[in-house]
Amino acid sequence: MTPQEIRWLAEAQAGSDMAYGRLVAAHQSVVRGFLRRILGNGWADADDVAQDVFVHAWQGLHTVRQPERFRSWLIGIAWRRAQDYIRSNQRRARRDQDWLQSLSTPEGVSAEERLSMEKAMADLPADVRACLTLSLSEGWSHAEICASLGIPLGTVKSHLSRGRERLLKALGEPS
């Protein structure tokens, strides 16, 4: 670290946001570059983790005892945050995979038909899609949907009727 960076560290430890901002500016390219190489899945994820790193660093700044080791201390935080991020993504992927495997395709429905249905559902407005999902997939009554989503009963009925029509049209079946 340069003598100027050591001064900024001391000022930041004393509570100066401006000094900490200067430290971030001086070290962000190293942290972001490290994370981009470690995560290897896009700059946006690495930048999100880097932001988390600098928040954690700000919160733990008082623990830095050797100013000349600030950069390695910062990279240590980046490493731990990256590991947390990777573990979180792995857990999310396992949950998604378990969920996908739990879905069963009804008898007589081909994989192509199922994909067409999913695409047609994705093209619907969110409120219509929510009503259809609860009605068709979960078997909810109109009253249950109305109460859960906070949508008037007439609107729920309209969403279901129009949504079914749009799905049938998208799937190439007469309505």
Secondary structure, DSSP 8 states (H G I E B T S, - for coil): --HHHHHHHHHHHTT-HHHHHHHHHHHHHHHHHHHHHHH-S-HHHHHHHHHHHHHHHHHHGGG---GGGHHHHHHHHHHHHHHHHHHHHHHHHHHHHHHHHH----TT--HHHHHHHHHHHHTS-HHHHHHHIIIIIT---HHHHHHHHT--HHHHHHHHHHHHHHHHHHTT---
